[in-house]
Amino acid sequence: MRSTFKSARCLFCLLCLLTTIPGCSSIPSAIEKEPVENTAFLEVGRHLEVNNTDDSLILYDYKEALAGDGLYYASWRIGDAIPYENSDGDTVDLYDAQLYLLLGEFTSSEKAQDNRNEWLEKARSHYEISSEEEAAYNEQPYLMITYTFPGENHPYARGVSAFGIYGNSAICIELTCQEDFAGDLQAVLTNFLENCTYHE
């Protein structure tokens, strides 16, 4: 069975958070790919609204199945699917680029900060970071990192991610692409972040 989630091995943030949820053996069935309508406007959790203005970014997946654990996940794709056999021997859909959004809602701002810091440290240990910088988009501050993937066994070559905190929520937004992707990752992610609105 093809699954864009399985092909997104780079999305360590999601995996790390999932391992903190009791009953992790039930996670795979909860995140199986289901058809989703491509809509420009998407509410993620209780405090985030995404208004996607980039026609090349197609909403591909959205999960509220883990909302009871305070977890929300969405992904967008760029380009058409090609079959790719991952390291587990499964054939998955691979796109020119994919954007992943992970939002965790916690019981306090301190727990949100702790989780954001943990995700960031995991990125620093798994990716070859080329730059880190603080930036604000649509009045929301983020720590931005750009990186490449070490080794030759990864379907994507490089990426850019944003890590943020809003109240009791932590967010990780990751955009990764294949080697021959001609688009500007920074511009795509910047535009996406400019159209993310947080509210009480």
N, C-alpha and C positions, 0 to 999 in steps of 0.2 A: 504494500500500500504506500502510495506516495504521500509525503508529508513535508510541507515547508518547514515545520518546526524541527524535524530531525535533521534537515540540511543546515539548520542554523546552529551548528555546534559552537559557533563563536559567541552565541548569546549566553555567556557564562553567568551573567547577572540573574537571568531567569532560573537557571539551574541551581545557582547558589541559594536563591531565596526558596526554591521548592524544597531543598534539602532541609530547611528549617521548619517545614510544615509537618505536623504529625500525620502519619498514615501516608507516607510518600509512595508506597506501592500502588496507591490508587491514582496517582498523578497522571500517568500516561493516558488512561482512558478519559480523564477530564480535559485533556488538552488536544484530543484528536481533532483534526481539521474538519470543519463543517462549512457548508456554503454560507457566504456572507455578502450582503448587498454592498456594492461600492457606493458609499455616500461621502460627500465632502465633510459633513458635520458629524462628529462623534463625541459623545460624552463618555469619559473614562473615569470610573469611580465617582466619588461625590464632589470632587473639587476641580476637575480638569475638563475643559472643552477644547476639542481639536477642530479647527476649520481648515481643512486641506485645500489649498488653492493651487496646488501643483497637479496638473492633469496627468503628468507622467507617473505620479505615485497612485497606485491602485490599492484600495483597502482589500486586504487578502484574508485577514483573520482577526477575530476579536473574541476574547474569552472573559466571561464573567463567572465561569463555573467555580472559581476559587475565591469569589468575593467574600465568602464567609471567613476566609483567612486573611482578608484585606489585600488580595492580589488581583490585579487587572493586567491583561496582556493584549496587545494589538500589533499587527504587522501590515506593512504596505510593500508592494513590489514595483519594480521598474523593469520593463521589457517582457518578452515572452519566455515561457518555460522551456527548458531543455532537460532531458533526463540525465541524472548524475548518480553514479553508484558511490555511496558513502563507505566509510571504513567498516561499517557493520554488514556490508553487502546488500543494503537496501537501496532500491532505486527511488530517488526523490526528485522533486521539481527544483531546478536551479534557475535563478533569474540574473539579469545583468547586475542588479543591486536590490537590496532589501533593507527596509527600515523597521526596527523593532522598538516597541515602547513597553516598558515595564513600570507599573505604578504600584507601590506598596503603601497601604494606609496602616499606621501604627497607633499605639495608645498614647504616645507622647512625642514631642518634637525631638527629645533626646534619643528615643529609639529610632526615629526616622534618620537622624544624623548618624547614629551608629551603623545603620544598614547602608546608607549612602557611602560611608567611609569604607565599609567592608567590600562593597561592590567595586569601589575605586581601587582598593588595594589588590583585589583579584585581577582587575584589568592590568594593573602595573606588573603583575607577576606572569600573566598569560600573553600579553601583547608586547611588541617591540615599539615602545612609545617614542614618537619623534617630537611631540610638543604637548604642553599643557598650558592652559590660560583660563583666567576668569573672564566671563562675559555675561552680559544681560541682554535678553531678548524679550520684547513685550513686557518689560519691567520685572522679569523673573531672572535671578542670577543662576548661572550654571558654571561648573568646571568643565571645560572642553578639553578633550584629548584627541590627538590624531596618532595613527599607528599602522603598522603592518603586522601580518601574521607570520610567525616563525615556522620554518619547515615547509615541506612541499605537499603535505597531505591535507590541505585545507582548500575548499572550493572557492573561497574568497581571498583576495590579495591584500586589501587594505580597508581602513575604516576610520570613522570619526564618531565620537560619542559625547553626549552631554549628561552630566550628573547634577541633579538639583534637589532642593528641599523646599517644600511649601507646607508650613504648619506641621502637622503630624504625618505628612506624606513624603516619601522619597521616590525619585523618578530617575530612570535610566533610559535614554533614547539613543539607539545605536544604528548607524547607517554603514553598511558594508557593501563591497562591490567586487566583481571579478577584475582581473588584471587589465583587460582591454576596454573597460567601461570608460567612455569618453566624457561623461558628465563631471561636473564640479561637485564633489561630495560636500565640501564646506558650504557652498551656496545652497544646495538642496536642503541640508539640515538647518541652516540659518533661516531659510524661508519657512520651513516647518515650525521651528521654534517661535518665530514671530507671530505665528497663527495659533499658538497654544495659549489659552487663557485660564488662569487659576482664580477661583472664587471661594468664598466662605459657604 
